[in-house]
Amino acid sequence: DLLNTECDPKTEVMFDRPYLVEGKSGSAVPISYEANSFKITATIKGGQQMLVTSDRFSKYWKVRVDGKEEQVERVNGIFRGVLLRDGIHDVEFYVEAPRSFIWGLWAAAGGLVALLIWVFSLRRRRSIS
């Protein structure tokens, strides 16, 4: 419960499912930040920890840790995070457009092509007559 006064959001995080988070220390250095992606180098010492961003969680965000797909976690109800194990990691969060959006773009492009073909065929018929 985020309203629980015993939880300190500066040092503790809440997840949608249970995790063992036991790292002693860690650091994160931003490498790049763009509209649809950002990269971080994270160093974890002494176990595993959750890297938490201050960006809003969305099911369309994905994450790669050292080039491998990992699970983006909902942290404190609204933020994004990823569980990291001991070591130095290259972390990349990125947006993957939903398939319905991609199909919509293809449908719109197909409609535009059909419209252009129809307009040019009308012009050709008028110029022939």
For each residue, the residues with C-beta under 8 A, 3 or more apart:
1: 4 7 14
2: 7 9 14 76 77
3:
4: 1 7
5:
6:
7: 1 2 4 12 14
8: 11 12
9: 2 12 13 76
10:
11: 8
12: 7 8 9
13: 9 21 50 52 75 76 81
14: 1 2 7 75 76 77
15: 18 19 50 73 74 75 81
16: 73 74
17:
18: 15
19: 15 50 83
20: 48
21: 13 47 48 49 50 83
22: 46 47 48 49
23: 26 44 45 46 47 48 49 86
24: 45 46 47
25: 45 46
26: 23 42 43 44 45 49 51 84
27: 42 43
28: 40 41 42 43 51 91
29: 40 41 42
30: 33 38 39 40
31: 38 39 40 41 90
32: 37 38 39
33: 30 38 39
34: 37 38
35:
36: 94 95
37: 32 34 92 93 94 95
38: 30 31 32 33 34 53 92 93
39: 30 31 32 33 90 91 92 93
40: 28 29 30 31 51 90 91 92 93
41: 28 29 31 88 89 90 91
42: 26 27 28 29 51 84 88 89 91
43: 26 27 28 87 88 89
44: 23 26 47 48 49 84 85 86 87 89
45: 23 24 25 26 86
46: 22 23 24 25 86
47: 21 22 23 24 44 85 86
48: 20 21 22 23 44 83 84 85 86
49: 21 22 23 26 44 83 84
50: 13 15 19 21 73 75 81 82 83 84
51: 26 28 40 42 81 82 83 84 91
52: 13 75 76 79 80 81
53: 38 79 80 81 93
54: 79
55: 61 79 80 93
56: 78 79 80
57: 61 72 74 75 78 79 80
58: 61 80 95
59:
60: 95 96 97 98
61: 55 57 58 72 80 93 94 95 96
62: 69 72 93 94 95 96
63: 69 70 71 72 80 82 91 92 93 94
64: 67 68 69 70 91 92 94
65: 68 70 82 84 89 90 91
66: 89 90
67: 64 90
68: 64 65
69: 62 63 64
70: 63 64 65 82 83
71: 63 82 83
72: 57 61 62 63 80 81 82 93
73: 15 16 50 80 81 82 83
74: 15 16 57 77 78 79 80 81
75: 13 14 15 50 52 57 79 80 81
76: 2 9 13 14 52 79
77: 2 14 74
78: 56 57 74
79: 52 53 54 55 56 57 74 75 76
80: 52 53 55 56 57 58 61 63 72 73 74 75 93
81: 13 15 50 51 52 53 72 73 74 75
82: 50 51 63 65 70 71 72 73 91 93
83: 19 21 48 49 50 51 70 71 73
84: 26 42 44 48 49 50 51 65 87 89 91
85: 44 47 48
86: 23 44 45 46 47 48
87: 43 44 84
88: 41 42 43
89: 41 42 43 44 65 66 84
90: 31 39 40 41 65 66 67
91: 28 39 40 41 42 51 63 64 65 82 84
92: 37 38 39 40 63 64
93: 37 38 39 40 53 55 61 62 63 72 80 82
94: 36 37 61 62 63 64
95: 36 37 58 60 61 62
96: 60 61 62
97: 60 101 102
98: 60 101 102
99: 102 103
100: 103 104
101: 97 98 104 105
102: 97 98 99 105 106
103: 99 100 106 107
104: 100 101 107 108
105: 101 102 108 109
106: 102 103 109 110
107: 103 104 110 111
108: 104 105 111 112
109: 105 106 112 113
110: 106 107 113 114
111: 107 108 114 115
112: 108 109 115 116
113: 109 110 116 117
114: 110 111 117 118
115: 111 112 118 119
116: 112 113 119 120
117: 113 114 120 121
118: 114 115 121 122
119: 115 116 122 123
120: 116 117 123 124
121: 117 118 124 125
122: 118 119 125 126
123: 119 120 126 127
124: 120 121 127 128
125: 121 122 128 129
126: 122 123 129
127: 123 124
128: 124 125
129: 125 126
